[in-house]
Amino acid sequence: MRILLVDDEEELAEPLQRILTSQGYIVDSANSGDRGWELAQSNDYDLLILDWMMPMMSGVEICSQLRQRGHSTPVLILTAKDTLDDRVAGLDSGADDYLVKPFELRELLARVRALLRRIPAPDSSSVLIAEPNGLPNSLIYDDLRLDRQNQLVYRQGAAIALTEREYQLLEYFMQRPNQLLSHELIGQHLWQEGEDMPTSNALAAQIKLLRRKIDRDRPVSLINTVYGKGYRFG
């Protein structure tokens, strides 16, 4: 994965570049907005980390102009601006996430991982692995693998024990990455005709149990709650 880091504060940018590199990312850096703009246009990146306030060109301006030109690369804005209006302005520029300085490095790394997980494979964020008979046998998202033939689930190669209902729920999510799934849609899939539909609280409890098993105390969950609407996987 290749990241562009644009920040004019050397005391912050240099340690960030070292940390990201130590995590296995390829990191290009720039200490001014105009140089960052040149790099962003001339190279293919998986993620842009842009400081808001910089000489010549701000991170928000870079993000906005890239979006106007059709670039969809995920963008994380770093800034000391922390009012609601500032956050709204940053996100409205086309940024995917917003992190207020000062911040913990582990939070930044978690947000980087979350943004990189959104990058789709050629046709989908979940990958179908087909057997010789042509039937999809596995679903893979990031480091999570669902073996459909044997109804087994692995994360980073470690097996995860799920109940039948949890397995069905995870399979449903992994078949529909990045889609907003309402409580009704999920309930209709999991509870067959003739069964009592679960309340939203019961479904939330089921998802909480599934999260606990597949996330294993990771700071960012693969299953995201969209309040008042449902859930999104990825």
C-alpha positions as CSV (number, residue, x, y, z in Angstrom):
1,M,0.0,0.0,0.0
2,R,1.3,3.4,-1.0
3,I,0.6,6.5,1.1
4,L,1.2,10.2,0.4
5,L,1.8,12.3,3.6
6,V,1.7,16.0,3.2
7,D,2.4,18.1,6.3
8,D,4.7,21.2,6.8
9,E,5.4,20.4,10.5
10,E,8.6,18.4,10.3
11,E,8.5,17.4,14.0
12,L,5.3,15.6,13.2
13,A,5.7,14.5,9.6
14,E,9.1,12.7,10.1
15,P,7.9,10.5,13.0
16,L,4.7,9.7,11.2
17,Q,6.6,8.7,8.1
18,R,8.8,6.4,10.1
19,I,5.9,4.8,11.9
20,L,3.9,4.2,8.7
21,T,7.0,2.8,7.0
22,S,7.6,0.5,10.0
23,Q,4.0,-0.8,9.5
24,G,4.9,-1.9,5.9
25,Y,3.5,1.0,4.0
26,I,5.4,2.8,1.2
27,V,5.3,6.5,2.2
28,D,6.0,9.5,0.0
29,S,6.1,12.9,1.8
30,A,5.9,16.6,1.0
31,N,6.2,19.6,3.3
32,S,4.1,22.0,1.3
33,G,0.7,22.0,-0.3
34,D,2.0,22.7,-3.8
35,R,4.5,19.9,-3.7
36,G,1.8,17.6,-2.3
37,W,-0.5,18.6,-5.1
38,E,2.2,17.7,-7.7
39,L,2.8,14.3,-6.1
40,A,-0.9,13.5,-5.8
41,Q,-1.5,14.2,-9.5
42,S,1.5,12.4,-10.8
43,N,1.4,9.1,-8.7
44,D,-1.1,6.5,-7.8
45,Y,-1.7,6.3,-4.0
46,D,-3.9,4.2,-1.9
47,L,-4.3,6.9,0.8
48,L,-3.6,10.6,1.2
49,I,-2.9,12.1,4.6
50,L,-3.1,15.9,4.3
51,D,-2.5,18.6,6.8
52,W,-5.2,21.3,6.6
53,M,-3.0,24.4,7.0
54,M,0.0,24.5,4.8
55,P,2.0,27.0,2.7
56,M,0.9,27.6,-0.9
57,M,-2.0,25.2,-0.8
58,S,-4.1,23.7,2.0
59,G,-4.9,20.1,2.4
60,V,-8.6,20.9,2.1
61,E,-7.9,22.6,-1.3
62,I,-5.9,19.6,-2.5
63,C,-8.7,17.3,-1.5
64,S,-11.4,19.5,-3.1
65,Q,-9.5,19.9,-6.4
66,L,-8.7,16.1,-6.6
67,R,-12.4,15.3,-6.1
68,Q,-13.4,17.8,-8.8
69,R,-11.1,16.0,-11.2
70,G,-12.7,12.6,-10.4
71,H,-10.0,11.2,-8.0
72,S,-11.5,8.8,-5.4
73,T,-8.4,8.0,-3.4
74,P,-9.3,8.0,0.3
75,V,-8.2,11.2,2.2
76,L,-7.5,11.7,5.9
77,I,-7.3,15.3,7.0
78,L,-5.0,16.3,9.9
79,T,-5.8,19.6,11.6
80,A,-5.8,21.6,14.8
81,K,-9.2,22.9,13.8
82,D,-11.7,21.2,16.1
83,T,-15.0,23.1,15.8
84,L,-18.1,21.4,14.3
85,D,-18.0,23.9,11.4
86,D,-14.4,23.0,10.7
87,R,-15.1,19.3,10.7
88,V,-18.1,19.8,8.4
89,A,-16.0,21.9,6.0
90,G,-13.2,19.3,6.0
91,L,-15.6,16.5,5.2
92,D,-17.6,18.5,2.6
93,S,-14.3,19.1,0.8
94,G,-14.4,15.4,-0.1
95,A,-12.3,14.0,2.8
96,D,-13.1,10.6,4.1
97,D,-12.0,11.1,7.6
98,Y,-10.8,13.9,9.9
99,L,-8.3,13.7,12.8
100,V,-7.7,16.5,15.3
101,K,-4.2,17.3,16.5
102,P,-2.8,16.3,18.9
103,F,-3.7,12.6,18.5
104,E,-2.4,9.2,19.6
105,L,-0.4,7.4,16.9
106,R,-2.4,4.2,17.5
107,E,-5.6,6.1,16.6
108,L,-4.0,7.4,13.4
109,L,-2.9,3.9,12.5
110,A,-6.3,2.5,13.2
111,R,-7.9,5.1,10.9
112,V,-5.4,4.4,8.2
113,R,-6.2,0.7,8.3
114,A,-10.0,1.5,8.2
115,L,-9.6,3.7,5.2
116,L,-7.4,1.2,3.3
117,R,-10.0,-1.5,4.0
118,R,-12.5,0.5,1.9
119,I,-10.4,0.1,-1.2
120,P,-12.3,-2.3,-3.4
121,A,-10.9,-5.3,-5.2
122,P,-11.4,-5.3,-9.0
123,D,-15.2,-6.0,-8.7
124,S,-15.9,-5.9,-5.0
125,S,-14.3,-5.3,-1.6
126,S,-15.1,-8.9,-0.8
127,V,-13.3,-11.5,-3.0
128,L,-15.0,-14.7,-4.1
129,I,-12.6,-17.7,-4.3
130,A,-14.1,-20.3,-6.6
131,E,-13.5,-24.0,-6.6
132,P,-13.1,-26.0,-9.9
133,N,-16.8,-26.5,-10.1
134,G,-17.3,-22.7,-10.4
135,L,-19.1,-22.3,-7.1
136,P,-17.7,-19.6,-4.8
137,N,-16.2,-21.4,-1.8
138,S,-14.7,-18.6,0.2
139,L,-15.3,-14.9,1.0
140,I,-12.3,-12.8,1.9
141,Y,-12.3,-9.2,3.2
142,D,-8.9,-7.8,4.4
143,D,-7.6,-10.4,6.8
144,L,-11.0,-12.0,7.4
145,R,-11.8,-15.3,5.5
146,L,-15.1,-17.2,5.5
147,D,-14.9,-20.8,4.3
148,R,-18.4,-21.5,3.0
149,Q,-17.9,-25.1,2.3
150,N,-17.0,-26.0,5.9
151,Q,-18.7,-23.0,7.5
152,L,-15.5,-21.9,9.2
153,V,-14.2,-18.3,9.8
154,Y,-10.6,-17.1,10.1
155,R,-9.0,-13.8,10.9
156,Q,-5.3,-13.5,10.3
157,G,-5.3,-17.3,10.0
158,A,-6.8,-17.9,13.5
159,A,-10.1,-19.8,13.6
160,I,-13.2,-18.0,15.1
161,A,-16.0,-20.1,16.5
162,L,-19.4,-18.7,15.5
163,T,-23.0,-19.9,16.1
164,E,-25.1,-20.8,13.1
165,R,-26.9,-17.4,13.3
166,E,-23.6,-15.5,13.6
167,Y,-22.2,-17.3,10.7
168,Q,-25.3,-16.5,8.5
169,L,-25.1,-12.8,9.6
170,L,-21.4,-12.5,8.7
171,E,-21.9,-14.3,5.4
172,Y,-24.7,-11.8,4.6
173,F,-22.5,-8.9,5.4
174,M,-19.4,-10.1,3.5
175,Q,-21.5,-10.7,0.3
176,R,-22.6,-7.0,0.5
177,P,-19.5,-5.0,1.4
178,N,-19.9,-1.2,1.8
179,Q,-23.7,-1.4,1.4
180,L,-26.1,0.2,3.8
181,L,-28.2,-2.7,5.1
182,S,-31.4,-1.8,7.1
183,H,-32.6,-3.7,10.1
184,E,-35.5,-5.0,8.0
185,L,-33.3,-6.4,5.2
186,I,-31.0,-8.2,7.7
187,G,-33.9,-9.6,9.7
188,Q,-35.6,-10.9,6.5
189,H,-32.5,-12.7,5.5
190,L,-31.8,-14.3,8.9
191,W,-35.3,-15.1,10.1
192,Q,-37.2,-17.2,7.6
193,E,-40.9,-16.8,6.8
194,G,-43.0,-18.0,9.8
195,E,-40.4,-17.0,12.4
196,D,-40.9,-14.0,14.5
197,M,-38.9,-11.0,13.3
198,P,-36.4,-9.8,15.9
199,T,-36.6,-6.4,17.4
200,S,-33.9,-3.8,16.5
201,N,-32.5,-4.3,20.1
202,A,-32.3,-8.1,19.6
203,L,-30.5,-7.6,16.2
204,A,-28.2,-5.1,17.8
205,A,-27.3,-7.6,20.5
206,Q,-26.6,-10.3,17.9
207,I,-24.3,-8.0,15.9
208,K,-22.5,-6.9,19.1
209,L,-21.7,-10.6,19.8
210,L,-20.5,-11.1,16.3
211,R,-18.3,-7.9,16.5
212,R,-16.8,-9.1,19.7
213,K,-15.7,-12.4,18.0
214,I,-14.4,-11.1,14.7
215,D,-12.8,-7.9,15.9
216,R,-11.1,-9.3,19.0
217,D,-10.4,-5.9,20.7
218,R,-9.3,-4.2,17.5
219,P,-9.8,-0.5,17.7
220,V,-11.9,-0.3,14.5
221,S,-14.7,-2.7,13.7
222,L,-15.5,-4.2,10.3
223,I,-19.2,-3.8,11.1
224,N,-20.2,-0.1,11.3
225,T,-23.5,1.2,12.8
226,V,-25.3,3.8,10.7
227,Y,-27.5,5.2,13.4
228,G,-31.2,5.2,12.7
229,K,-30.6,3.3,9.4
230,G,-28.8,0.0,9.8
231,Y,-25.3,-1.3,9.4
232,R,-22.5,-1.3,6.8
233,F,-19.7,-3.9,6.5
234,G,-16.2,-2.7,5.6
